[in-house]
Amino acid sequence: MSKYPESVVEEAAHTIPLQRLGRPAEIAWLATYLACEAGDYFSGAVLTLDGGRDNWRGAWPPQSYVDEAGELVAEARR
């Protein structure tokens, strides 16, 4: 999370349908599934592990958090 300004991180949970940030263990569970025998037949897909945010509000970061060059800004423009 350190690549985002602190104000963005603090408000991020409010932009996710589950109303919380993901936990490292949730990433590990998916990686474990894909690496084990149960994931052998899984191929050719993109898995989005974001609490439903991408389908709810669009791509991350929101356009208000980037400047014209696509760089993150320190404070969101509202």
Distance bins in CASP14 RR format, pairs under 12 A and 6 or more apart:
PFRMAT RR
TARGET T0000
AUTHOR 0000-0000-0000
RMODE 2
METHOD distances of the structure
MODEL  1
1 7 0 0 0 0 0 1 0 0 0 0 0
1 8 0 0 0 0 1 0 0 0 0 0 0
1 9 1 0 1 0 0 0 0 0 0 0 0
1 10 0 0 0 0 0 1 0 0 0 0 0
1 12 0 0 0 0 1 0 0 0 0 0 0
1 13 0 0 0 0 0 1 0 0 0 0 0
1 21 1 0 0 1 0 0 0 0 0 0 0
1 22 0 0 0 0 0 1 0 0 0 0 0
1 24 0 0 0 0 0 1 0 0 0 0 0
1 60 0 0 0 0 0 1 0 0 0 0 0
1 61 0 0 0 0 0 1 0 0 0 0 0
2 8 0 0 0 0 0 1 0 0 0 0 0
2 9 0 0 0 0 1 0 0 0 0 0 0
2 72 0 0 0 0 0 1 0 0 0 0 0
3 9 0 0 0 0 1 0 0 0 0 0 0
3 60 0 0 0 0 0 1 0 0 0 0 0
3 61 0 0 0 0 1 0 0 0 0 0 0
3 65 0 0 0 0 0 1 0 0 0 0 0
3 71 0 0 0 0 0 1 0 0 0 0 0
3 72 1 0 0 1 0 0 0 0 0 0 0
4 10 0 0 0 0 1 0 0 0 0 0 0
4 11 0 0 0 0 0 1 0 0 0 0 0
4 12 1 0 0 1 0 0 0 0 0 0 0
4 15 0 0 0 0 0 1 0 0 0 0 0
4 21 0 0 0 0 0 1 0 0 0 0 0
4 60 0 0 0 0 1 0 0 0 0 0 0
4 61 1 0 0 1 0 0 0 0 0 0 0
4 62 0 0 0 0 0 1 0 0 0 0 0
4 65 1 0 0 1 0 0 0 0 0 0 0
4 66 0 0 0 0 0 1 0 0 0 0 0
4 71 0 0 0 0 0 1 0 0 0 0 0
4 72 1 0 0 1 0 0 0 0 0 0 0
4 73 0 0 0 0 0 1 0 0 0 0 0
4 74 0 0 0 0 0 1 0 0 0 0 0
4 75 0 0 0 0 0 1 0 0 0 0 0
4 76 0 0 0 0 0 1 0 0 0 0 0
5 11 0 0 0 0 1 0 0 0 0 0 0
5 12 0 0 0 0 0 1 0 0 0 0 0
5 61 0 0 0 0 1 0 0 0 0 0 0
5 64 0 0 0 0 0 1 0 0 0 0 0
5 65 1 0 0 1 0 0 0 0 0 0 0
5 66 0 0 0 0 0 1 0 0 0 0 0
5 71 0 0 0 0 0 1 0 0 0 0 0
5 72 1 0 0 1 0 0 0 0 0 0 0
5 73 1 0 0 1 0 0 0 0 0 0 0
5 74 1 0 1 0 0 0 0 0 0 0 0
5 75 1 0 0 1 0 0 0 0 0 0 0
5 76 0 0 0 0 1 0 0 0 0 0 0
6 12 0 0 0 0 0 1 0 0 0 0 0
6 72 0 0 0 0 0 1 0 0 0 0 0
6 74 0 0 0 0 1 0 0 0 0 0 0
6 75 0 0 0 0 1 0 0 0 0 0 0
6 76 0 0 0 0 0 1 0 0 0 0 0
7 14 0 0 0 0 0 1 0 0 0 0 0
7 61 0 0 0 0 0 1 0 0 0 0 0
7 64 0 0 0 0 0 1 0 0 0 0 0
7 65 0 0 0 0 1 0 0 0 0 0 0
7 72 0 0 0 0 0 1 0 0 0 0 0
7 73 0 0 0 0 1 0 0 0 0 0 0
7 74 1 0 0 1 0 0 0 0 0 0 0
7 75 1 0 1 0 0 0 0 0 0 0 0
7 76 1 0 0 1 0 0 0 0 0 0 0
7 77 0 0 0 0 0 1 0 0 0 0 0
7 78 0 0 0 0 0 1 0 0 0 0 0
8 14 0 0 0 0 0 1 0 0 0 0 0
8 15 0 0 0 0 1 0 0 0 0 0 0
8 21 0 0 0 0 0 1 0 0 0 0 0
8 60 0 0 0 0 1 0 0 0 0 0 0
8 61 1 0 0 1 0 0 0 0 0 0 0
8 62 0 0 0 0 1 0 0 0 0 0 0
8 64 0 0 0 0 1 0 0 0 0 0 0
8 65 1 0 1 0 0 0 0 0 0 0 0
8 66 0 0 0 0 0 1 0 0 0 0 0
8 72 1 0 0 1 0 0 0 0 0 0 0
8 73 0 0 0 0 1 0 0 0 0 0 0
8 74 0 0 0 0 1 0 0 0 0 0 0
8 75 0 0 0 0 1 0 0 0 0 0 0
8 76 1 0 0 1 0 0 0 0 0 0 0
8 77 0 0 0 0 0 1 0 0 0 0 0
9 15 0 0 0 0 0 1 0 0 0 0 0
9 21 0 0 0 0 1 0 0 0 0 0 0
9 22 0 0 0 0 0 1 0 0 0 0 0
9 60 0 0 0 0 0 1 0 0 0 0 0
9 61 0 0 0 0 0 1 0 0 0 0 0
9 65 0 0 0 0 0 1 0 0 0 0 0
9 72 0 0 0 0 0 1 0 0 0 0 0
9 76 0 0 0 0 0 1 0 0 0 0 0
10 21 0 0 0 0 0 1 0 0 0 0 0
10 75 0 0 0 0 0 1 0 0 0 0 0
10 76 0 0 0 0 0 1 0 0 0 0 0
11 19 0 0 0 0 0 1 0 0 0 0 0
11 21 0 0 0 0 0 1 0 0 0 0 0
11 61 0 0 0 0 0 1 0 0 0 0 0
11 62 0 0 0 0 0 1 0 0 0 0 0
11 64 0 0 0 0 0 1 0 0 0 0 0
11 65 0 0 0 0 1 0 0 0 0 0 0
11 75 0 0 0 0 0 1 0 0 0 0 0
11 76 1 0 0 1 0 0 0 0 0 0 0
11 78 0 0 0 0 0 1 0 0 0 0 0
12 18 0 0 0 0 0 1 0 0 0 0 0
12 19 0 0 0 0 0 1 0 0 0 0 0
12 20 0 0 0 0 1 0 0 0 0 0 0
12 21 1 0 0 1 0 0 0 0 0 0 0
12 22 0 0 0 0 1 0 0 0 0 0 0
12 50 0 0 0 0 0 1 0 0 0 0 0
12 51 0 0 0 0 0 1 0 0 0 0 0
12 53 0 0 0 0 1 0 0 0 0 0 0
12 57 0 0 0 0 0 1 0 0 0 0 0
12 60 0 0 0 0 1 0 0 0 0 0 0
12 61 0 0 0 0 1 0 0 0 0 0 0
12 62 0 0 0 0 1 0 0 0 0 0 0
12 65 0 0 0 0 0 1 0 0 0 0 0
12 76 0 0 0 0 0 1 0 0 0 0 0
13 19 1 0 1 0 0 0 0 0 0 0 0
13 20 1 0 1 0 0 0 0 0 0 0 0
13 21 1 0 1 0 0 0 0 0 0 0 0
13 22 0 0 0 0 1 0 0 0 0 0 0
13 50 0 0 0 0 0 1 0 0 0 0 0
13 51 0 0 0 0 0 1 0 0 0 0 0
13 53 0 0 0 0 1 0 0 0 0 0 0
14 20 0 0 0 0 1 0 0 0 0 0 0
14 21 0 0 0 0 0 1 0 0 0 0 0
14 53 0 0 0 0 0 1 0 0 0 0 0
14 56 0 0 0 0 0 1 0 0 0 0 0
14 57 0 0 0 0 0 1 0 0 0 0 0
14 62 0 0 0 0 0 1 0 0 0 0 0
14 76 0 0 0 0 0 1 0 0 0 0 0
15 21 0 0 0 0 0 1 0 0 0 0 0
15 50 0 0 0 0 1 0 0 0 0 0 0
15 51 0 0 0 0 0 1 0 0 0 0 0
15 52 0 0 0 0 0 1 0 0 0 0 0
15 53 1 0 0 1 0 0 0 0 0 0 0
15 54 0 0 0 0 0 1 0 0 0 0 0
15 56 1 0 0 1 0 0 0 0 0 0 0
15 57 1 0 1 0 0 0 0 0 0 0 0
15 58 0 0 0 0 1 0 0 0 0 0 0
15 59 0 0 0 0 0 1 0 0 0 0 0
15 60 0 0 0 0 1 0 0 0 0 0 0
15 61 0 0 0 0 1 0 0 0 0 0 0
15 62 1 0 0 1 0 0 0 0 0 0 0
15 64 0 0 0 0 0 1 0 0 0 0 0
15 65 0 0 0 0 0 1 0 0 0 0 0
15 76 0 0 0 0 0 1 0 0 0 0 0
16 22 0 0 0 0 1 0 0 0 0 0 0
16 49 0 0 0 0 0 1 0 0 0 0 0
16 50 1 0 0 1 0 0 0 0 0 0 0
16 51 1 0 1 0 0 0 0 0 0 0 0
16 52 1 0 0 1 0 0 0 0 0 0 0
16 53 1 0 1 0 0 0 0 0 0 0 0
16 54 0 0 0 0 1 0 0 0 0 0 0
16 55 0 0 0 0 0 1 0 0 0 0 0
16 56 1 0 0 1 0 0 0 0 0 0 0
16 57 0 0 0 0 1 0 0 0 0 0 0
16 58 0 0 0 0 0 1 0 0 0 0 0
16 60 0 0 0 0 1 0 0 0 0 0 0
17 50 0 0 0 0 1 0 0 0 0 0 0
17 51 1 0 0 1 0 0 0 0 0 0 0
17 52 1 0 1 0 0 0 0 0 0 0 0
17 53 1 0 0 1 0 0 0 0 0 0 0
17 54 0 0 0 0 0 1 0 0 0 0 0
17 55 0 0 0 0 1 0 0 0 0 0 0
17 56 1 0 1 0 0 0 0 0 0 0 0
17 57 0 0 0 0 1 0 0 0 0 0 0
17 58 0 0 0 0 0 1 0 0 0 0 0
18 26 0 0 0 0 0 1 0 0 0 0 0
18 49 0 0 0 0 0 1 0 0 0 0 0
18 50 0 0 0 0 1 0 0 0 0 0 0
18 51 1 0 1 0 0 0 0 0 0 0 0
18 52 1 0 0 1 0 0 0 0 0 0 0
18 53 0 0 0 0 1 0 0 0 0 0 0
18 56 0 0 0 0 1 0 0 0 0 0 0
19 51 0 0 0 0 1 0 0 0 0 0 0
19 52 0 0 0 0 0 1 0 0 0 0 0
19 53 0 0 0 0 0 1 0 0 0 0 0
19 56 0 0 0 0 0 1 0 0 0 0 0
20 26 0 0 0 0 0 1 0 0 0 0 0
20 50 0 0 0 0 0 1 0 0 0 0 0
20 51 0 0 0 0 1 0 0 0 0 0 0
20 52 0 0 0 0 0 1 0 0 0 0 0
20 53 0 0 0 0 0 1 0 0 0 0 0
21 27 0 0 0 0 0 1 0 0 0 0 0
21 49 0 0 0 0 0 1 0 0 0 0 0
21 50 0 0 0 0 1 0 0 0 0 0 0
21 51 0 0 0 0 1 0 0 0 0 0 0
21 53 0 0 0 0 0 1 0 0 0 0 0
21 60 0 0 0 0 0 1 0 0 0 0 0
22 28 0 0 0 0 0 1 0 0 0 0 0
22 29 0 0 0 0 0 1 0 0 0 0 0
22 30 0 0 0 0 0 1 0 0 0 0 0
22 49 1 0 0 1 0 0 0 0 0 0 0
22 50 0 0 0 0 1 0 0 0 0 0 0
22 51 1 0 0 1 0 0 0 0 0 0 0
22 52 0 0 0 0 0 1 0 0 0 0 0
22 53 0 0 0 0 0 1 0 0 0 0 0
23 29 0 0 0 0 1 0 0 0 0 0 0
23 30 0 0 0 0 0 1 0 0 0 0 0
23 49 0 0 0 0 0 1 0 0 0 0 0
23 51 0 0 0 0 0 1 0 0 0 0 0
24 30 0 0 0 0 0 1 0 0 0 0 0
24 31 0 0 0 0 0 1 0 0 0 0 0
24 49 0 0 0 0 0 1 0 0 0 0 0
25 31 0 0 0 0 0 1 0 0 0 0 0
25 32 0 0 0 0 1 0 0 0 0 0 0
25 49 0 0 0 0 0 1 0 0 0 0 0
26 32 0 0 0 0 0 1 0 0 0 0 0
26 33 0 0 0 0 0 1 0 0 0 0 0
26 47 0 0 0 0 0 1 0 0 0 0 0
26 49 1 0 0 1 0 0 0 0 0 0 0
26 50 0 0 0 0 0 1 0 0 0 0 0
26 51 0 0 0 0 1 0 0 0 0 0 0
27 33 0 0 0 0 0 1 0 0 0 0 0
27 34 0 0 0 0 0 1 0 0 0 0 0
27 47 0 0 0 0 0 1 0 0 0 0 0
27 49 1 0 0 1 0 0 0 0 0 0 0
27 50 0 0 0 0 0 1 0 0 0 0 0
27 51 0 0 0 0 0 1 0 0 0 0 0
28 34 0 0 0 0 0 1 0 0 0 0 0
28 35 0 0 0 0 0 1 0 0 0 0 0
28 49 0 0 0 0 0 1 0 0 0 0 0
29 35 0 0 0 0 0 1 0 0 0 0 0
29 36 0 0 0 0 0 1 0 0 0 0 0
29 38 0 0 0 0 0 1 0 0 0 0 0
29 47 0 0 0 0 0 1 0 0 0 0 0
29 49 0 0 0 0 1 0 0 0 0 0 0
30 36 0 0 0 0 0 1 0 0 0 0 0
30 38 0 0 0 0 0 1 0 0 0 0 0
30 39 0 0 0 0 0 1 0 0 0 0 0
30 42 0 0 0 0 0 1 0 0 0 0 0
30 47 1 0 0 1 0 0 0 0 0 0 0
30 48 0 0 0 0 0 1 0 0 0 0 0
30 49 1 0 1 0 0 0 0 0 0 0 0
30 50 0 0 0 0 0 1 0 0 0 0 0
31 39 0 0 0 0 0 1 0 0 0 0 0
31 47 0 0 0 0 0 1 0 0 0 0 0
31 49 0 0 0 0 1 0 0 0 0 0 0
32 38 0 0 0 0 1 0 0 0 0 0 0
32 39 0 0 0 0 1 0 0 0 0 0 0
33 39 1 0 1 0 0 0 0 0 0 0 0
33 40 0 0 0 0 0 1 0 0 0 0 0
33 41 0 0 0 0 0 1 0 0 0 0 0
33 42 0 0 0 0 1 0 0 0 0 0 0
33 47 0 0 0 0 1 0 0 0 0 0 0
33 49 0 0 0 0 0 1 0 0 0 0 0
34 40 0 0 0 0 1 0 0 0 0 0 0
34 41 0 0 0 0 0 1 0 0 0 0 0
34 42 1 0 0 1 0 0 0 0 0 0 0
34 43 0 0 0 0 1 0 0 0 0 0 0
34 44 0 0 0 0 0 1 0 0 0 0 0
34 45 0 0 0 0 0 1 0 0 0 0 0
34 47 0 0 0 0 1 0 0 0 0 0 0
34 49 0 0 0 0 0 1 0 0 0 0 0
35 42 0 0 0 0 0 1 0 0 0 0 0
36 42 0 0 0 0 0 1 0 0 0 0 0
39 45 0 0 0 0 0 1 0 0 0 0 0
39 47 0 0 0 0 0 1 0 0 0 0 0
46 54 0 0 0 0 0 1 0 0 0 0 0
47 54 0 0 0 0 0 1 0 0 0 0 0
48 54 1 0 1 0 0 0 0 0 0 0 0
48 55 0 0 0 0 1 0 0 0 0 0 0
48 56 0 0 0 0 0 1 0 0 0 0 0
48 58 0 0 0 0 0 1 0 0 0 0 0
48 59 0 0 0 0 0 1 0 0 0 0 0
48 60 0 0 0 0 0 1 0 0 0 0 0
50 56 0 0 0 0 1 0 0 0 0 0 0
50 57 0 0 0 0 0 1 0 0 0 0 0
50 58 0 0 0 0 1 0 0 0 0 0 0
50 59 0 0 0 0 0 1 0 0 0 0 0
50 60 1 0 0 1 0 0 0 0 0 0 0
51 57 0 0 0 0 0 1 0 0 0 0 0
51 60 0 0 0 0 0 1 0 0 0 0 0
52 58 0 0 0 0 1 0 0 0 0 0 0
52 60 0 0 0 0 0 1 0 0 0 0 0
53 59 0 0 0 0 1 0 0 0 0 0 0
53 60 1 0 0 1 0 0 0 0 0 0 0
53 61 0 0 0 0 0 1 0 0 0 0 0
53 62 0 0 0 0 0 1 0 0 0 0 0
54 60 1 0 0 1 0 0 0 0 0 0 0
54 61 0 0 0 0 0 1 0 0 0 0 0
54 62 0 0 0 0 0 1 0 0 0 0 0
56 62 0 0 0 0 0 1 0 0 0 0 0
57 63 0 0 0 0 0 1 0 0 0 0 0
57 64 0 0 0 0 0 1 0 0 0 0 0
59 65 0 0 0 0 0 1 0 0 0 0 0
59 66 0 0 0 0 0 1 0 0 0 0 0
60 66 0 0 0 0 0 1 0 0 0 0 0
60 72 0 0 0 0 0 1 0 0 0 0 0
61 67 0 0 0 0 0 1 0 0 0 0 0
61 70 0 0 0 0 1 0 0 0 0 0 0
61 71 0 0 0 0 0 1 0 0 0 0 0
61 72 1 0 0 1 0 0 0 0 0 0 0
61 73 0 0 0 0 1 0 0 0 0 0 0
61 76 0 0 0 0 1 0 0 0 0 0 0
61 77 0 0 0 0 0 1 0 0 0 0 0
62 70 0 0 0 0 0 1 0 0 0 0 0
62 72 0 0 0 0 0 1 0 0 0 0 0
62 73 0 0 0 0 0 1 0 0 0 0 0
62 76 1 0 0 1 0 0 0 0 0 0 0
62 77 0 0 0 0 1 0 0 0 0 0 0
62 78 0 0 0 0 0 1 0 0 0 0 0
63 70 0 0 0 0 1 0 0 0 0 0 0
63 72 0 0 0 0 0 1 0 0 0 0 0
63 73 0 0 0 0 0 1 0 0 0 0 0
63 76 0 0 0 0 0 1 0 0 0 0 0
63 77 0 0 0 0 1 0 0 0 0 0 0
64 70 0 0 0 0 0 1 0 0 0 0 0
64 72 0 0 0 0 0 1 0 0 0 0 0
64 73 0 0 0 0 1 0 0 0 0 0 0
64 75 0 0 0 0 1 0 0 0 0 0 0
64 76 1 0 1 0 0 0 0 0 0 0 0
64 77 1 0 1 0 0 0 0 0 0 0 0
64 78 1 0 0 1 0 0 0 0 0 0 0
65 71 0 0 0 0 1 0 0 0 0 0 0
65 72 1 0 1 0 0 0 0 0 0 0 0
65 73 1 0 0 1 0 0 0 0 0 0 0
65 74 0 0 0 0 1 0 0 0 0 0 0
65 75 0 0 0 0 1 0 0 0 0 0 0
65 76 1 0 1 0 0 0 0 0 0 0 0
65 77 0 0 0 0 1 0 0 0 0 0 0
65 78 0 0 0 0 0 1 0 0 0 0 0
66 72 1 0 1 0 0 0 0 0 0 0 0
66 73 1 0 0 1 0 0 0 0 0 0 0
66 74 0 0 0 0 0 1 0 0 0 0 0
66 76 0 0 0 0 1 0 0 0 0 0 0
66 77 0 0 0 0 1 0 0 0 0 0 0
67 73 1 0 1 0 0 0 0 0 0 0 0
67 74 0 0 0 0 0 1 0 0 0 0 0
67 75 0 0 0 0 0 1 0 0 0 0 0
67 76 0 0 0 0 0 1 0 0 0 0 0
67 77 0 0 0 0 1 0 0 0 0 0 0
68 77 0 0 0 0 0 1 0 0 0 0 0
END
